[in-house]
Amino acid sequence: MDDNLRKILILLSIFLILFGFMATISATMNVIVITDPTGQDINGVAGGSMSFADNMFQSTFLMSKEKQFVVLSGGEGDSSNRLKAIVDAISRLENGATAAEGAAAASSYSGIRLMVGGPSIGAAVGGSFDAYLITVEDDNSIQITPYSGGLAVLPPGKKGAIIHLRNTHGNPQYGTATQVRRETALNIGRMIRDGYSATTIVGQVFKEVSNDAGEKYGGGAVNLVAGISTGDMFTPEEINTTGYPMNEPYVKVCPNDGWSSGYPAAENYETCPIDGTPLKVVYAYEALTDAITVTQDSVSVSVYGSETPGLSETTSEVVKASVTKYGYDSNAIAGSINKGIRNGLIVGVNYVEPKDINVKAGSKAVGVYYTPLPDGRSSPPWNLPVSSFVLDILGSIQTAIGIILILLVIFRSRLLKSFQKK
């Protein structure tokens, strides 16, 4: 067993304990799309999960960047069985199993669903599910096949997708899943045929399902070739609550300088406070697509060291603006971030140095490591080229001058009279 798998097993064991205090839920929408089974297109394989239910971090995704596979989970079984099935599937995949062999692990656990996929292993869904298998042939013919339970497989080397969708009890749009599942599958096939990337298609799936079937809370998504994900962008901050609605505005962005504000705070702004230009509204499904899509001008930004609300989003926009202007230069990125801190765009953290910026130009990724400010401070102290000893002396002198001025005001009339007498 390698170190990565051992860490996963330890984390899952902790989750088993935590789940005893949480409501049992499942992802009701899972999707994996493969538009380039050769793995050459960096945006050619993607997947994701969401649901109307609470606690979406239980059922989003487990991804191996090294071996390029993802495991999406769900079903109506209990959390303990779901985690056991996930561990079983990961163990198989770590040992070279295909997607079909990994997803088949779900059949050993009542009510559990696993969807598995990757560039070289194909895609599959096993266990308890209602899904469509989409295949697109080289002659652009599209085949869409419904499956209910058991195992559905998109073989390695094939372009296509698998989408599972059910409605959560309590969803106001309950009863729409059957129709939306079919319509979304048709649209996935058409988009694959028309040459759209897997990451773009997954974003459209999130938009369509959240609008039309109401299974709208993140969740999140992954890009299997690039090895990037949305992380916890849309998952709930507290247990037994829903994630972020994927069909609602997520952030407002100033196109020119990287300033941004996440909702609900963004409702207070109509124009950029820096240059007065109109702000761009980015919906959650658009933010998801941007987060997992690698383009010539895009960059994946990860923020560490602080969980200050809005910090990750604002830092991401500042870094992207810096990369666009100066390239993948850690000194330039650090300078842009520090400018944001001085201007009050980025709060609650100390200034960064180039060594705090981890740049991977090849994968268009930047990691920023912050140090939170103590005592709840919002901004760091001024960086003056004067020692504190000198400032103490200046402060004392200023105090002395202040006292003298007060005395002069108090005794002004007496001093004037005394002067006139002379």
N, C-alpha and C positions, 0 to 999 in steps of 0.2 A: 504494500500500500504506500503510495507516494505522499509527500507532505501536504500537497494541495487537497487530496481526498481526505486525509486525516483531519485537516482543519475543518473541512466541510462537515464531517461526521461529528466533530466536537460541537460545532455551531448548531447542527440539527438536534443534538442531544439537549442543548440549552433551550432551543425552541420547544421541544417536547414538554419541558417543565413549564415554560411560559404559556403554552397553549391551554394548560389546565385552567387558566384564569381568563380565557378569551372565548368569545362566541365562535362556534364552528362555522366556517364559510368556505366558499370555493370560487375560483375564477370561473365565470360562465362564458367567457369568450377567450379562446386560444387560437392563434394563427401563426403559421410558418409559411414563408414565401421564398421560393428559390427561382430566381430569374437567370442565374449563371451557375450551373452545377460544376463548372471547372474551377471556380474560386478566383478567377482572374479579375472579375469586376469587384472592386472593393465594396460596392453597395449591392452585391448580387444575392445575398442571403440574409433574411431578417425574420424576426418573430416577436410576438408580444402577447400580453394578457390584460384583461380588465373585467370588471363586474359591477353590478349594482350593489353588491354586498359589502360588508365591513371588512377591515383588516386585510386589504389587498396585498400587503407585503408577504402574507403567507403563501400566496399563489402566483407570484409574478414570474420569476425566472431564476434559474441557476445556470450560469454560463461558464464554460471552460475556454479561456482565451487561447491557451496553448493547443488544445486539441479541437478547438472550434466546434463545440456542440452546445446546445441549449436544452434544458428540461423545463417545460411548462407544466404546471400541475393544476388539478381541480377535481371535480366530482362531488358526490354527496356523502361520501364516507367520512369517518372522523379524522381529525388532524393527525392522530398517532399513526393510523394506517397510511395516510398520505405521505408522511415523512419516511416511513419504512419503504414505501414504494419508490420514493425519490432516491433514497440511499441505494436501493437495489439497482435502479436504472443507472445511476452514476457509476457504481462499481462495474457494471457491464460495459459502459461506454469507455471508462478508463482502461479497460482491457481489450479495446478494439472492436466492440460490438457495432453493428449497424444500427440505424435509427429504429428499424423494425424490432430488433432484439432488445433495444433499450426500452421502447414503449411497451413491449409485451410484458414487462415486469408488473404493470398495473393490473393485469388480469388475476394476479394472486391476491389482490386486496379488494375486498368488497366495496363497490361504489366509487372507486378511485379512477381518475383519468390522468394519463401522462401523454404529453405531446413532445416529441423529440425530433431534433433536426440539426443539420450542419452541411457545409459545402460538399464534403466527400462522402457522407453517410446517408444522404437523402433525408426524408422526413416520414414520420409515422405518428399515429395516435392509437393508444390502446386503453382497454378498460371500459368504463362507462361513458359513452359520448353519443352525440348526434352531430355528425360532421359531413362536409362535402370534400371529396378528393378532386382536385383540379389538375389536369395534365395538359400541357401545350406541346404539340409535336413540332418538328422542324419545318413541316409544311404549314404551320400556323393553325392547324386544326385544334379545336378546344374540346376536351371531354370533361364533363362534370358528373361525378358519381356520388350518390348519397350512401352513407354508412351509419349504422346505429349499433354501437357496441362491438366488442371483439377487437379487431385490428385493421386499420386502414393504412396503406403504405404508398408513399411516393418513392420509387426506387432510386438509388444513387445514379447520377448522370442524367436525370430527367428534369426538365423545367416544369414547374407547377407549384401547387400550394395545398395546404389543408386548413380548413377553418371549422372550428367547433363553436356552436352558439346555442345556449339555452337561456330562458328568462328566469330571473330570481323572483321568488314569491315576495310580494309587496311592491314590486316594480309597477308603477302606474301603466306601463306599456306591456304588461304581461300578456302573452299570447301572440306576440309579433315575431318571436324568434324563428319559427319555421319559415315564414316568408322572407324575412331579412337574411337568414342564413343562405337561402338559395340565390336571392338577388345579389348579395355581396360576393358569393362564389362566382357568379356570372361576370361580375365586374372585375374580379381578380383575374379571371381567365383572359378577358379582353385587354386588360392593362399589361399582362405578361406578353400577350401576342403583339401589342403595340409598342413594346420596347421600354416600358417604364421600369425603373430600378425597384428592387425588392423593398428598400427602405421607404421609397415614395408610396408604394402600394400598401405597406403596413400602416402608414400614416392615414391613408384614405380609408382603410378598413376601420380604424379607430373612429374616424369622423362619421362614417356611414352607420356603424353599429350603435354608437352613442346617440346619434340623432334618431334613428329609426327603430331601435329595439330597446333603448333606455338602459342598456348595460354599459354605463358610461364612466365608472370611476376607475382611475389608475391605481395600480397597475404600472405598466411600462413596456419598453421594447428594447431589443438588442440588434446590433449589426454583427453577425457572426464572422464575417471576413475581417473586418477592421478590429473586432474585439472591443467594441464600445457599447454602452448602454445608457438608458436614461437614469439609471441608479434610483435614487429615492425622490426624483423630481415630482412625482405624482402620487406616491404612496402616502397613507395617513401618518400624521405625526403622533397620534395617540391610539392606543388599542381600542377596539370595538367602535371605530369610527370609519367613515368612508374615505376613499382617496379623493384626488382632485377630479372634478368633472371634465372629461376630455373634450366636450363640445362647447366649453365656455372660454372667455378670454383668460389668458394666463399671465401676460405681461405686456406693458407698453414700452416701446423702444424708440429712442431718438436715433434716426438713421445715420446721422453725421458723426457723432462723437462717442457712441457706446453707452450713453446714459440710459438707464431703464428703471422701471418700477413694477413690481409684481402686484397682482390683485390680492386683496381689495384696496391697498393703498393707492394703486394706479388710478382709481376712480377720481382722485383729487387733481389729476393732471390732464390737460388737453393739449398743451404744447410743451416742447422741450424747455426746461428751465435754464438751459445754457445758451441756446441760440434762437429760441422762439419758434422753431419749425414744428409742424404738426407731428404728433407721435403716431407710430405705427402700432396697431393692436395685433398681437400675436395670440391666436387661439391655442389651446393646449395640444390639440392634435398636430398643429403646425410646429409648435415647440418640440414635440416628440420627433417629428420628421427631421427637423433641423439638428436635433441632438444626435441622431444615429446616422445621418447622411454625411459622407465625406465628399467634399467638392474641392475645386482648385482654391477657392477662397475661404473655405470653412476650416474651423478648428474645434476640436473637442477639448473642453476646459473642465478640469476637476479641481475642486476646492477642498482643502483639508485644514484642520485645526480650529475651526469655529463653525457653529451652527446658527449664527446670527441671521434672522429672517431677511431674505432678499440679498444676502451677501453673495451667494453662489451665482445668482442670475446677473447681478450688476458686474461682478468680477468677470463673468463670461463675456459680456458685451464689451467691457474695457479691453480685455485680452484680444478679442477678435478684431477690434478696431486697431489695436497696436500691431497685430500680425499683418493686417492688410496694409498698413503704412510702412512698417519697418521690417517685416519678415519675422522669422522665428529666432529672435535675438533676446536672450534672457535679460540683458541689461536694459534694452528698450522696453520690454514688457514690465520689468520691475519699475522703471521710471514712469510708465503710464499708470500703473497701479498706485504708486506713491502720489502722483498728481491727483488721482481720484480721491485718495485719502485726505490730502490737503484741501481739496475743494469740497469735501463733505459728501461726495457721492458714495464713498465706501466708509462705513463706520464700524466701530467696535474692535478694530484690529490695529496692530502696530505696523509701521513701515516695513516693507520687505526689501531683501537684498537679492542680487542675481542668483545666489546659491539657494534661495527659497523657491526658485522657478525651475521646474523640471520640464525641459523642452524635448519633444520627440518629433522632429520635423517630418521624418519618414511616414509616421502614422497620423500626422497633423494633430498632435495632442500636446496639451500643456497642463502641468500640474502646479498649483499655487499653494504653498504652505504658509499659513498665517499663524501669528501669535496673538491670542486675544488680549485685549487691554485689561488691566486689573481694576477692581473696584467699580465696575460698570461704566467706566469712561467710554465716551463715544469717539473721541479723537486723541491721538498721541500728543505729547508735549511738543512745543516748538523745537525745531532743530537749529538753535542759534549757535554761531561760532564764538560764544562767550561762556566762560566757566561760571559755575554756580556761585563761586566765591566772589567774583566780580559783581554778579547780580545782587548778592547780599549787601555788598558795600554800596552799590548804587541805590538800593532800596533804603538803606540807612540814611544816605545823603538826601534822598528825596523826602524822607520823613522829616529830617531836620529842617529842610527848606520849607516844607509845609507848615511846621510849627512856627517858624519865623514869620511866614506870611499871615498866619492867623493872629499873631501878636501885633503885627503892624496894623491889621484891620481894627482890632479892638482898641488900640491906643492911638489911632490915626489922629483924632481931633486934638488929643492932648499934645502929641508930638508937633502938630501944625502950629498950635498956639505957642508952644515953647520956641519954635523956630522963628515965628513972627516977632516975638518979644526981643529976640536977639537981632 
